[in-house]
Amino acid sequence: MEYKHWQKKILIASFICMGLFSLLAAVNIAQAGLVESVDQAQEASDWNWVFDDDEIATQEFAPSLDTLTSVEVVLLKTGSPLGYTYVEIKDMADNSLGLQRILSDSVVFGAWHKFTFNTPIVVDPGVKYKFFVYTDTPKITGGGDAYLSFPGLQVSDYDCGVLNCVSNHVGIFPDHDYRFRTYGYDAQIFTDGFESGNLSAWSSIKGAVTADGYEALACQLCVGTTGALIDSYSLKVRVPNNNAHFVQDDTPNAETEYHARFKIKRGKTLKMGNLNNFKLMLAKNGTQTPFFLQVRRKGLKFQIRGVAKEDHNFIKKTAWTILPKTAAWVEIGWAAASAPGANDGFLKLYVNDLLKTEKLGLDNDTFAVELVRLGVAAKFKPTFTISGAFKLDGFSSNKAYSWVP
């Protein structure tokens, strides 16, 4: 779609009282179990554009939060316009990130109208994005005019810093910005910090670490550059015995919804006896274990599955799914049940962005995630024959399972 600058301008002497509609500073987001808040805003106005033909309003903004949930704009209505009004989020390369719409005739003159995206949009704080406001029906004129307008401010009071966020308006009001609010929340909990060349980002480490990188035979948990999975550094986990050795993140804050994603390469070096297994990742809540990921070998194939604990010590397991030999993305999404008896907790396991196995209907409302271990996350049976090493990289975690990297 080609966007053109608007040509029609309507000055309005007096507009809407700023106190007419209250600021919705915090709204519950049920999907994610988080609370959204206003991030960016330009709320003043002294003139407006009319939607005419295929004209589209474009406004740049720079979020300070890492997840965008909604955009709210003020709209004006004349008559009974047909069709829909849309708000669309795009990055600066014009890739569409989210789209929402309302009936144009449902617009209340001068009111804030909120466009909440079905899936929260992950953004980079401090980076410019833009939203578009447009209709799918041209302005009707002659005898029964029907159209929408989008107000803004001739001289903007929206400051997005050195990025210099602008609208698509040119001409007599070059500093114009539209009237808008963006909403979001910070969903991210932790990232691995491997690119620092060490494990300092992690809360604690259990296992031998050397300064010589993971080429050293003495290393059980080392960051190195040879064959890195992402960028320059990866973590190698060597299995010298059946003792636990892992990196641990203590930053989860009693999370009742948790999502983690990381890359793993087992390659040729990891050796396991048939049906032997170990815990690759493990979450703790005090002495309880809300969930863990388990790796095993069956025949010539390596497999992975998720295991969740329910109230009253019941255990629920997903089906085993193949863990590829080549480097693969693994994601886990876990949620506690919303209330006693609700039985709506879940555990989902993705491999290379495809949902492979899940366990739904969990009765686990008493659980939360307070820390996570990654590596050989627990001691395994001394009768198992497991040796060699595997690599991990790109670990990140978030509060909202709806978050998608």
N, C-alpha and C positions, 0 to 999 in steps of 0.2 A: 504494500500500500504506500502510495506517495503522499506525503504530508505537505500541504501548502500553508503559507502564512495567511492569517485572516485579514480581510480587508474591511469588514464592517465593524464600526466602533460605535457604541452608544454611551455617552456620558450621562451619569445620573447625579443630580445635585445632592440628594440625600439618600442614604442607603439604609441598612438595617442596623438597629441598635446592637452593639456588641454583646449586651447582656441578655438578648432575647432568647438565645438558646445556650444552655449551660454546657460547659466543657466536660465531656465524658473522659475523665482522667484515668479511670481503670475499669475494665470490663472483663468478666470471667471468660476465658477461652476453654470451654469444656473439653474440646478435642485433645488439648495438650495438658490439661490440668495446671495451666499457668495463667498469669494475669497480664493482659496487654496494657500498655500505657502510651500516652502521646509521646512521639519521638520528635518529629519535625512539624513545624506549623508556620503558616502565614495567614493570619485571621482577619486583617483589616481589608477594606475595600472602598473604592470610590468611583468605580466604573465597571463595565462588563462587556464581554463579547457575546454576540448572538451566534448560535449554531446555524449555519446556513449551508445548504447543499452538503458537500463532503468535508466541511471544515472540521479540524481537530485541534483541540487545545493540548499543548505539550508543556509539562513543567518538570524541570530537573530538581532533584533533592539529594541530600547526602545523609543517609541514616547513621545514627550513633549506636543503634541496637543491631544484633546479628540476625534477627528474624522479623520479617515484615508480615503483619496479619491483615491490616485494613488500610484503606484510604478513605478519608471523609472530605467531601466537598460541599459547598453551598451552590444550589441551583435556583434559577428563576424560571418561571413558566408563564407563557402566554397562550391562552386557549387550551385546546386538548391535543397535544402533539401525539403522533402515532409512534409505534415501534418501541425500541429500547434505547437506553443510555448506558454506555459502557465506561468502565475504568480499566485500563490495561497497564501493567508494569513491564518495563523493558530495561535491559542493561544498555550501556552506551554503544554497543555493537548492534542494537536493535533486535536482540533475541528476546522473545516474549517469555516472561516468567510467571505471569498470572493474569487472569481476566475474570471480571465479574460484571453483572448488568442488573438494571432495574427497569421496570416499565416507565417510559417517559411520562405518561399521563398520571403516574403515581406521585410525581414530584410535588412537593409542597413548597409554594413560593417562598424563597428566602430561607429555607430550612437547611440544616446540615443533613446530608445523605451519606450513609456509611456503606461502603463496598467492602465486604469481608470475603477474603479469598478462601476457597474450599480447603486448600492446603497452604499452611504458612510458608512464606518464601524466604529461603536462606539468602542473606545478603552480606556483603563485606562492609563493616562499619568504616566510615570515612571515605567511601568510594561513591562516585556519582551514579545515580540511576535516574530514570524519568518515568512519569506516568502520563497517560493519554486519556483525555475525556472526549467522547464523541457519541453521536447518535447514528442509527442506521436508517433514519427517515429524513429527507430534506425538509427544510422549512416550508410551511404552507402559507401562501400569501394571497390576499385578495378576497374580501368578503368574510373570511373567518380565519384570521391569522392564527397559526399554531407553531410555537417554537420554544426552545429552551435557551437560556443564557447562563454564562459562567462568569461570576464576578472576580475582580482582582484589584490590585492596588497599583496606581500609576508609578509611584516611587516605592519600591519594595522595602519592607522591614525584615525580610527573611534573609538571614546571614548564614550561609553554609561555608564560611571561611574562605581560604585561599582557592577553593575549587571554583568559586564564582558560578553558582547554580543560576540558570536563567530559564525563562519561558520561551515559547516560539514567537512571541510578539516582537515586532520591529516597528520602527517609525517614531511617532511622537512620544511614546512612553517606553524607551529602551530598557528601563530598569524595572519593568512590570513583572510581578509574580501573581499567580492566581491565588484564590482563597482556598486553603487546604489544610488538612492535618493527616499525618501518617502515624500509624500505631504499630507497636511490635513489642518484643520482649527479648531478653538475652537468654538463649536456650543452651548455649555451650557450657559444658562443665570442664572439660580438660582436653588438651592435645599433648602428644607424647614428647615433643621437644627433642627428638633425635637429631635434628639438623644442627643442634648445638655441639654435636660430637660427643655427648655424654648423657648420663641418665639423671641429671640434676633436677629435671622437671618433676620427677616422680617423688612421691612422699617418702617411700622407703624401698629398700632392695634386700632381697634375701637370696644369697648366692655369691660366689666369688666373682669379682670384677677386676680386670687388669687394665693398666694404662696402655697396653700394647695393641689394643683393638682385638677384634674377634678372630684374627688369625692365630693368636696365641692359644696353644693347646690347654693351658690352665684356665682359660676363660669359660665361665658358665653363662654369664650375662654381660655381653660387651657390644658397644656400638662401633661399627666400622664402615668402611667405604666400598670394599670389594663386593661387587655384585649387588649394590644397593637396590632395593625394590622401588623406592621413590626418592627423587632428588639425589642427595649425596650420601646419606647415612641410613643404615638399618640396624636393627637389634638382632643379634644372633643368640639363640638359646641353645646351649649345649647340654646334653643329658648324660652326665658322668655316672650317676647312681639313681636310686629311687627316691632321694630326698627332694622336697619342694625347693624350687628356686625361681623367683618371680620378681617383677616390678609391681609396685602397689600404688594406687591412687586413692588418697583419703578425701578428695574434694567433694564427692557426692554428699549432699546434705539431706539425708533421710528421704531420698527420691522415691516417689511412688510410681514414677514412670521413667524409664531409662532406655537409652538407645546408644549403642556403641558400634563402631565400624573400624576395621583394620585389615591390613593385607598380610597374607601368610604365604610362605613358600616352603614346602616341606622338601622338595627336591629329591635327590638320591641319597642324601646322607642319613636321613632319619630311618632307623631300623626298629621294627617292632615285631614281636611274636604274634602269631595268629590269635585274634580276639583280645590281645593285650590293649590296654587303654590308659590314658592319663587325662587330667583336667587341664585344659588349655587356658580357660578363663573362669573366674569364680567371683561372685558377688557376696558380700557379707553384710549382715544386719545384726550387730552384737555377736552372739554365738550362733545365730541362725544363718543359713545359706539360701537366699531367695532363688538363685539359679546358678548354673554353671554350664560351660561348654566342654564336651568330652570328645576326644579323638581316639580312634582305634584303627587297627588293620584287620580286614577280613579278606582272606585269600590274597589276591594281588592288589586289592584296592584299599585305600585309606578312606575313612568315613568320619563324619562329624555329626553331632546331635546336641540338642539342648535338653537340660533337665531342670525342672522347677519344683520347688517345695510349696506345699499347701499348708493351710492351718491344720492343726492336729497331726502334723508330721506325715501327711500323705505326700507321695512322690509321683510326679507326672513327667513322662518322657516323650519327646518328639521322636519321629522315625529317624533312622540314620540316613544321611545323604552323602554322596561322594564328595570328598575333598580333592580337588584337582592336584595333579603333580606340579603343574606350573603355578606361578604366583596367582593368588585369587583373593578377591575381596570377600570378607566375611562380615556380616552384620547381624546383630541381635537386638531385638526389641522386646522389652519386658514391661509389664504393668501389673500393679497390685489391683485387686478387686476394689471397686469404688465404695463398697459398704458391706457389712456382714450380711451374708445371704444373697448378695448381688451376683456372685459367681461370674464376674465378667473380667477377671484377670486373664493375661495371655502371655505366651512366649512364642516369638517368631524368629526364624532363622533364615537368612538370605545368604546365597553364595553367588558372587558376581552379579549382584543387583537383582537376582531372581528369588522370589519366595520359594524355598525348597521344602520346608516342613514347619509345622506350628502346633501348638497345644493351646486350645481355647477353653473358656469356661472355668478358669481356675478360681478356687476358693482360697485366696491368699491375701485378704484385706489387712492382715496384721503385719505384713512385711513391708520393708523399704530397703533401699540400697544406700549403704554408708561408706563402703570401700569396695574396690575392685582389684583383683590380682590377675596378672597376665604373664604367661610363660609356662612353667610346670607348676601350676597353681596349688597343688597339694601333693603330698607324698603318695606314691602308688605302690601296689603290692610288690614285695621283694621277689616274688616268684615270676613277675613279668620280666621279659627281656626287651628293654627299650634302650636305645643308644643313638649316638649321632647328634644331629643338630637341625634346627629349622630357623628361618628368619621371619621377623615381624616388622611392620612399618605402618605409618599412616594412622596410628590409633587416635581416635577422637570420640568423645562422648557428649551426649546432650540430654537435657531434661525431658524433651518431648519426643515421643516415638514418631510423631507425625513429621518430625524434622528429617529431611532427606538431603544428603550432601550433594 
